[in-house]
Amino acid sequence: MLMFEGISNMADFDLAIIGGGINGAGIARDAAGRGLRVLLVEQNDLASGTSSASTKLIHGGLRYLEHRWFRLVREALAEREVVLRMAPHLVRPMRFVLPMEPGMRPAWLLRLGLFLYDHLGGRKLLPATRTIDLSRDPLGSPLKAGYRKGFEYSDCHTDDSRLVVLNALDAAERGAAIRTRTRCVSAERGESWQLVLETRGRREAASARALVNAAGPWAGVVEEAVLARPPLRQLRLVKGSHIVVRRLFEHDRGYIFQNTDGRVVFALPFERDFTLVGTTDSAYSGDPAAVAVAPDEIDYLCKVINDHFRAAIAPTEVVWSFAGVRSLADDGSARPQDAPRDYVLVVDREGAPLITVIGGKITTFRRLAEAVLDALAPVLGARPAWTAQSSLPGGDVPVTGVEALVTKTRAAWPFLSEPHVRRLVGAYGTRVRRILGEARTFADLGPVMGADLTAAELRYLVQYEWAQTEDDVLWRRSKLGLRFGRAERARLATFMAGLIGAGAAL
């Protein structure tokens, strides 16, 4: 029998989780915080799939009201403020402008929807909706002439992949074994689950009393290839694509536009100098790892921008694009955008329990984790839920305390520029001190890889946040890939290879 490195008794795992996206990381964190022994395996990097390809919103889903998904919207709206309190450095309030469109949803319907949106979830922290005159308000100036009435409402935005990493980090600090770049090759069911894991060609064995398939769009592959079970017929794959272009407006609000095909498209301020535009909805089949933005999707999103903004863009001006595959519960809807966004737990207790997660929104990951552990309680024991009043790593500041943290950080390390401090605080919160340490000059942070990424930050990411490649750092632990050139990437890769070769990686 192959031994699982670092574990003296392979049967001692209470729970094994396949999948290191937001659902898997959230379940691992909740379970570890309840005193369970947890193993999470992810075949690639954390958040390397759908959980790094969202629209970066923590929101209730305004358009879901049209489908009468009131329970989902209520839960998401309530969770919006819970997650904001958990990580106020990473999850930030944002106001959204919804212009009235001729021939689209009438004003009374939008007003009713926004009234429900303000009141369904017990809103306490975020300001209410207001009506705006776009012909006079500065928020109308980036838009084409002719817009008169609009609405401004509240939601939140975040860095989705960092939210995953912070959940995994908290899980690890509570005792969970987080194994990235580790594939579960097979899982055999008996009184417990017997797992075979593979990391860089080396195989290991582990066992667990219960198993969760949280592989997102790979859930069907795991069911068939790893668990040797029938296909997941209730799984529906939907592709969503986004583009990033130069900044289209100067203020900090986002826009949400209605389109004749029934979709809505967001245009959001992104990484200070850019605008994020998305998303599309289209049916998808094939390998989720091969998903990419198609030229016609770029054309579609550019057309939405050009139909609404004074500043026109062309596909050649797209500086970054990304696509992800959502795993949704198939209810037979004709259009992908009409498929429900709620999560479904497929629970199988014939032997050692198995739960397969289908669907879910990044906003409701915490509630999903609670539902999974409730379902496993007959086997693993009922232990008190705890995450609703918790903080994620670095988030132990009041919701209104982030600006004070920025000011305090600038005072402690005055050699840093304000944009640099804001990026560090936004990513690491109070843990920024673990990166900056006793540095008294910028040079004390070591060589600069590119943009404002220093060796000190890079060492932290490799040592504590499972970063192994340039993409891990530039696109998932940060979005500095928008500011890195080819030579800088090469320098980063060389430096990281030295760190990892020296044994800095976990």
SVG drawing of the C-alpha trace seen along z (x, -y; Angstrom):
<svg xmlns="http://www.w3.org/2000/svg" viewBox="-45 -68 63 70">
<polyline fill="none" stroke="black" stroke-width="0.4" points="0.0,0.0 1.4,-3.4 1.6,-5.8 0.0,-9.3 2.8,-11.7 2.4,-13.4 -0.5,-11.2 0.2,-8.4 -3.2,-6.8 -4.7,-6.9 -8.1,-6.0 -8.2,-9.1 -9.7,-11.5 -13.3,-12.1 -13.9,-13.9 -12.2,-13.9 -13.1,-16.6 -12.3,-16.5 -12.1,-19.9 -10.3,-23.1 -12.8,-25.7 -14.9,-27.9 -17.2,-25.1 -14.5,-22.6 -12.4,-25.2 -15.5,-26.5 -16.5,-23.0 -12.9,-22.2 -12.8,-25.4 -16.2,-24.8 -15.4,-21.1 -11.9,-21.8 -13.4,-24.5 -15.8,-21.9 -12.9,-19.7 -13.1,-17.2 -10.0,-15.8 -10.2,-17.0 -8.4,-16.2 -8.9,-18.4 -7.3,-17.4 -7.2,-19.6 -5.8,-18.4 -4.4,-21.8 -4.1,-25.1 -6.7,-26.4 -9.5,-28.2 -7.9,-27.2 -11.3,-26.5 -14.7,-28.2 -13.9,-29.9 -11.4,-32.2 -13.6,-32.9 -16.6,-34.6 -17.8,-38.2 -16.2,-38.9 -19.5,-39.7 -20.9,-38.9 -24.5,-39.6 -28.1,-38.5 -28.7,-38.1 -31.2,-40.8 -32.2,-39.1 -33.1,-35.9 -36.2,-37.7 -37.7,-37.4 -37.4,-33.6 -39.1,-33.8 -36.1,-32.2 -37.0,-34.1 -35.4,-31.6 -32.1,-31.8 -32.1,-35.6 -33.1,-35.9 -30.2,-33.6 -27.7,-35.3 -28.7,-38.7 -28.3,-37.7 -25.0,-36.0 -23.7,-39.1 -23.5,-40.9 -22.1,-37.9 -19.3,-37.5 -18.7,-41.2 -18.2,-41.1 -15.9,-38.0 -13.5,-39.7 -14.1,-43.4 -10.6,-43.9 -11.4,-41.6 -15.2,-42.0 -16.1,-45.6 -19.4,-47.4 -20.2,-48.6 -23.0,-50.7 -24.5,-49.6 -26.2,-51.8 -29.1,-50.2 -30.2,-52.5 -33.8,-52.3 -33.8,-50.9 -36.5,-51.6 -38.5,-48.5 -37.0,-46.6 -38.4,-45.9 -40.7,-48.8 -39.9,-51.2 -42.6,-49.8 -41.1,-46.3 -37.6,-47.4 -38.8,-49.5 -40.6,-46.5 -37.6,-44.2 -35.3,-46.7 -37.7,-47.1 -37.7,-43.4 -33.9,-43.4 -33.6,-46.0 -35.8,-44.1 -35.7,-40.4 -32.3,-39.7 -32.5,-41.9 -30.1,-44.5 -28.2,-46.4 -24.8,-47.5 -25.4,-48.6 -27.3,-51.7 -30.7,-51.4 -31.7,-51.9 -32.2,-55.4 -33.6,-56.8 -31.2,-58.9 -31.6,-61.3 -28.9,-60.1 -29.3,-63.2 -28.0,-65.3 -26.2,-63.0 -22.4,-62.5 -23.1,-58.8 -24.8,-59.3 -21.9,-61.1 -20.0,-57.9 -23.2,-56.7 -24.5,-57.5 -26.9,-60.5 -30.6,-59.7 -30.6,-58.0 -32.9,-59.7 -34.0,-57.5 -31.9,-55.0 -31.5,-53.3 -28.6,-52.9 -28.5,-49.9 -26.0,-48.1 -24.1,-44.8 -20.5,-43.8 -17.5,-42.8 -14.4,-40.7 -11.4,-38.9 -13.0,-35.4 -9.8,-33.3 -8.3,-35.1 -11.6,-34.3 -10.9,-30.6 -7.3,-30.8 -8.3,-32.5 -10.8,-29.8 -8.2,-27.1 -5.7,-29.0 -8.1,-29.2 -8.9,-25.5 -5.2,-24.6 -4.6,-26.7 -7.4,-24.8 -5.8,-21.4 -7.0,-20.5 -4.6,-18.9 -4.7,-20.9 -3.1,-19.1 -2.9,-21.0 -1.7,-19.5 -2.9,-16.2 -5.3,-14.1 -7.7,-11.5 -7.1,-8.6 -9.6,-6.3 -11.9,-6.0 -13.3,-2.6 -16.2,-2.4 -16.4,-0.2 -16.9,-1.0 -14.8,-4.0 -13.5,-5.5 -10.2,-4.2 -8.5,-6.8 -5.5,-6.6 -3.9,-10.0 -1.3,-11.0 1.1,-13.9 3.8,-14.5 3.7,-10.8 4.0,-9.5 1.0,-7.6 -0.2,-7.6 -3.2,-6.2 -5.6,-7.7 -9.0,-6.9 -11.9,-8.9 -15.2,-8.2 -17.1,-10.4 -16.4,-11.9 -17.6,-15.1 -17.3,-15.5 -17.0,-19.3 -15.2,-19.2 -17.5,-21.7 -17.7,-21.1 -15.5,-18.0 -18.0,-16.5 -19.3,-14.2 -15.8,-13.1 -15.1,-12.3 -18.3,-10.3 -17.5,-8.1 -13.7,-7.9 -12.8,-8.1 -15.8,-6.7 -16.9,-4.3 -20.5,-5.5 -23.2,-6.2 -23.1,-9.6 -24.6,-12.6 -27.6,-13.2 -28.7,-16.3 -25.5,-18.1 -25.6,-20.9 -22.5,-22.8 -22.8,-26.5 -19.9,-28.6 -19.5,-32.2 -16.9,-34.5 -15.5,-37.9 -13.2,-40.5 -11.1,-43.2 -10.5,-46.5 -9.0,-49.9 -10.9,-52.0 -14.2,-53.2 -15.2,-55.6 -13.5,-57.3 -15.8,-56.7 -16.1,-53.6 -19.7,-52.5 -20.5,-49.5 -23.1,-49.3 -25.6,-46.6 -27.2,-46.6 -30.3,-44.8 -30.0,-43.2 -32.6,-42.2 -31.7,-38.5 -32.7,-38.6 -29.2,-38.5 -27.7,-41.2 -24.1,-42.3 -22.0,-44.1 -19.3,-46.7 -17.3,-47.0 -14.3,-49.0 -11.4,-46.6 -7.9,-46.8 -7.8,-50.6 -7.0,-51.1 -9.4,-48.6 -13.0,-47.7 -14.3,-44.1 -17.2,-43.2 -19.3,-40.1 -20.8,-37.6 -22.1,-35.4 -24.2,-32.2 -23.8,-29.4 -24.1,-25.6 -20.8,-23.8 -19.6,-20.2 -16.1,-18.9 -13.1,-19.3 -13.7,-22.2 -9.9,-22.7 -10.0,-23.6 -12.6,-26.3 -11.7,-29.6 -13.3,-32.8 -14.5,-32.5 -14.2,-35.4 -17.9,-35.7 -18.3,-36.2 -15.7,-39.0 -17.7,-40.6 -20.9,-40.2 -19.4,-41.9 -17.8,-44.7 -21.1,-45.3 -22.8,-45.7 -20.3,-48.2 -20.5,-50.1 -24.3,-50.1 -24.2,-51.9 -21.0,-53.9 -19.8,-56.9 -16.3,-55.4 -16.2,-52.6 -13.9,-49.5 -12.8,-47.0 -11.9,-43.3 -8.2,-44.3 -8.4,-46.4 -9.2,-43.5 -6.2,-43.2 -7.4,-40.0 -10.2,-37.5 -11.2,-34.5 -13.9,-31.9 -15.2,-29.4 -17.7,-26.5 -20.4,-26.6 -21.9,-23.3 -25.7,-23.9 -28.6,-21.7 -30.4,-20.8 -34.1,-21.7 -34.7,-21.4 -34.6,-25.2 -34.3,-25.9 -31.8,-28.8 -28.6,-28.5 -29.2,-31.8 -32.5,-30.4 -31.0,-27.4 -31.2,-27.7 -28.1,-29.0 -29.0,-27.3 -27.0,-24.4 -28.2,-20.8 -26.6,-18.2 -26.9,-14.6 -26.6,-12.6 -25.8,-8.8 -25.6,-7.0 -25.4,-3.5 -22.2,-2.7 -19.7,-5.4 -21.5,-8.6 -20.9,-10.5 -22.2,-14.0 -21.9,-15.4 -22.3,-19.2 -24.0,-20.5 -24.2,-24.2 -23.9,-27.0 -22.9,-30.6 -19.7,-32.1 -21.9,-34.3 -23.6,-31.3 -20.5,-29.1 -20.7,-29.3 -24.3,-28.2 -23.6,-25.4 -20.8,-24.2 -23.2,-24.2 -25.8,-22.2 -23.1,-19.6 -22.1,-19.2 -25.7,-19.0 -26.2,-16.2 -23.1,-14.4 -24.1,-14.8 -25.6,-11.3 -22.2,-9.9 -19.7,-12.5 -21.7,-13.9 -23.7,-17.1 -21.3,-19.9 -22.2,-23.6 -22.1,-25.8 -19.6,-28.6 -18.7,-30.5 -21.5,-33.1 -19.7,-35.2 -16.1,-34.4 -13.4,-36.3 -11.3,-35.0 -7.5,-35.5 -6.7,-39.2 -10.3,-40.1 -10.3,-40.9 -11.2,-44.5 -14.7,-46.2 -16.5,-46.7 -15.8,-50.4 -12.2,-49.9 -10.4,-49.2 -9.4,-52.8 -8.0,-53.1 -5.9,-50.0 -4.6,-51.6 -3.6,-54.7 -2.0,-52.6 0.0,-50.6 1.2,-53.7 2.4,-55.2 4.2,-52.0 5.9,-51.5 6.0,-55.1 8.3,-54.1 5.4,-52.3 3.2,-54.2 -0.5,-54.5 -1.6,-52.3 0.9,-49.6 -0.5,-49.8 -4.1,-49.6 -3.3,-46.5 -1.6,-44.8 -4.3,-45.7 -7.0,-44.6 -5.3,-41.2 -4.0,-40.4 -5.8,-42.7 -4.2,-42.7 -1.8,-40.0 0.1,-42.6 2.5,-42.8 3.6,-39.2 4.8,-40.3 6.3,-43.7 7.8,-42.6 10.6,-44.7 11.4,-46.4 12.6,-50.0 13.2,-50.7 11.7,-49.4 15.0,-47.6 14.5,-45.5 11.6,-43.8 14.0,-42.3 14.1,-42.3 11.0,-43.6 9.7,-41.0 7.6,-43.5 4.9,-46.1 5.0,-46.3 5.5,-42.5 8.4,-42.1 10.4,-39.1 9.0,-39.4 5.4,-39.1 6.4,-36.2 8.0,-34.3 4.8,-34.6 2.7,-33.3 4.9,-30.3 5.3,-29.5 1.8,-30.0 -0.6,-30.2 0.4,-27.2 1.7,-29.3 3.8,-27.2 3.7,-28.8 3.7,-32.3 -0.1,-32.0 -0.8,-31.1 0.7,-34.4 -0.2,-36.7 -3.8,-35.6 -5.1,-33.8 -3.2,-35.3 -3.4,-38.7 -4.3,-40.2 -0.8,-41.5 -0.7,-39.6 -2.4,-42.7 0.8,-44.6 3.5,-42.1 5.4,-41.7 7.2,-38.7 10.6,-39.5 9.1,-40.1 7.3,-36.8 10.5,-35.1 12.2,-36.8 9.3,-35.7 9.5,-32.1 13.3,-32.0 12.9,-33.4 10.0,-31.1 12.0,-28.1 14.7,-29.1 12.3,-29.5 10.6,-26.2 13.9,-24.4 15.1,-25.6 12.1,-24.0 10.1,-27.1 6.8,-25.6 4.5,-23.7"/>
</svg>
